[in-house]
Amino acid sequence: MTSIEDKLQRVRQRICSACAAAQREPDEVLLLAVSKTVPAQGVAAAAACGQRAFGENYIQEGVDKQRQLAHLGLEWHCIGPIQGNKTRLVAEHFDWAHSVDRLKIAQRLSQQRPADRPPLNVCIQLDAEGSATKAGVPPAEALVLAREVVQLPGLRLRGLMHIPEPSSSFDAQLASHRRARAVYDELRAAGLPLDTLSMGMSDDLEAAVAAGSTMVRVGTAIFGARPKAGPDR
Ligand SMILES: *Cc1c(COP(=O)(O)O)cnc(C)c1O
């Protein structure tokens, strides 16, 4: 089995190659290591290789790992769906939330952010295909929500998060990521101070970087295949 160190190195190389192909600088794309279902010791192994930012989908699991690894001073991103009854945990424990797609959730996160912490960094989750079957706001609603979120004092709106429809075709991945990029450009043109386009995973990071991603969220390619998640994690 390849070590986490080797796989992390390989992912960094993929990001560098994708940046070179897109004539971008490698430091324009941040790597978020998605550590859902990975035990704390796996996170510690990646941290020992210089990885600082970790993404968790399951909020309580993420909080438990943060407690175990508090001495490492890592940066924690909540990338999973946020129910109303979980906003306090996210506001109190995480540095980022990528999956905000309702004003109500954003308001609760803002209210519950402790006063002694910097504002919670937030991305609005976009459903760029506008399929309405997935999480995320359709493109036509992104600007309105962004203008509301940017005013909330406990939050700092950073950008958009996008998950494409699964496809093994580079062209299909690229088309989807480009739709998200177009919405991102539109919001910036409207004056919103965005600097983060969170898109690209293990199987589509090259297409995401080609389309302008500034943060890729990679799990499997760093930590290996995950066990299937239970129904109520
Ligand atoms: C699990 C997950 C990832 C990582 O996916 P991999 O295919 O394992 O790289 C990225 N983003 C979100 C929102 C996820 O849930």
The ligand as an ORCA input file, in Angstrom:
! r2SCAN-3c Opt
* xyz 0 1
  C     -15.943     13.446     -0.078
  C     -15.906     14.808     -0.648
  C     -14.793     15.269     -1.361
  C     -13.599     14.400     -1.677
  O     -13.928     13.480     -2.655
  P     -12.828     12.449     -3.232
  O     -13.447     11.935     -4.467
  O     -12.641     11.411     -2.186
  O     -11.594     13.227     -3.483
  C     -14.797     16.577     -1.807
  N     -15.848     17.394     -1.578
  C     -16.930     17.000     -0.904
  C     -18.046     17.952     -0.688
  C     -17.001     15.693     -0.431
  O     -18.102     15.295      0.215
*
